[in-house]
Amino acid sequence: MCRHLGYLGPERTLHSLVYEGEHSLETQSYAPRMTQGCILNADGYGVGWYRDGAPVRFRRAQPIWTDQSFREVAGAVRASCAVAAVRSATAGFPVDESCAQPFRAGSWLFSHNGKIDDFGGAEGRLRELAGDLAGVPDARAPVDSAPLFALAVRHWRGGASLGDGLASVVGEITAFAPGRYNLLASDGTSLAATTWGDSLFVREDADQIRIASEPLDGDAGWKAVPDRSLVTAGLDAGVTVTPL
């Protein structure tokens, strides 16, 4: 159910982040190796990055491999922090640009790889926990990821760190709704991610950090993150993995 990646480091083109590597994010859209429950991630895609400290997004409802215009534009845009995702729509939710991630609020970008089992039975309680987030349109997108995002924003606005916000979301939702909850977020200067039911890998080099659902290439520097873990990453602090 979807694949995503986060990047933090020196400025590089979006093209290099999304298309480079023998198992790039684009390749994962039509030939994922480790995904749970789907063989294609063809129901949309999105890339978010930062300009003057504010997140900017490009999202579409089509498969990323069919969008030659974005492939060209991506070579002209550079970013030092980015989140990108390709989508496999869960049954019952529309293939619509509003459902493509990353979602955005304030300085935060957010992506959910997974699904909420029995979303209909859990939605009311989840939205009650998240509260009414006026001015955050993505919190009302017609997809199960949206209330998870809303809950994360509520925690971040309440003062939680990027990682603590994601950990709180996973702790709360798993108390009453089983599912797969691999979450990824950025605030422009750091990354955080969770593993809960699906694959995640981290690669930390001297000047950059990448977090991805699957390794983007065959380099031995990619390290698997244990299931039910929280990853926090910053260029000064490095990468930390803790159990959830």
Summary of the structure (lengths in Angstrom):
residues: 244
radius of gyration: 16.1
end to end distance: 21.0
largest distance: 45.8
contacts: 872
relative contact order: 0.18
helix: 27%
strand: 34%
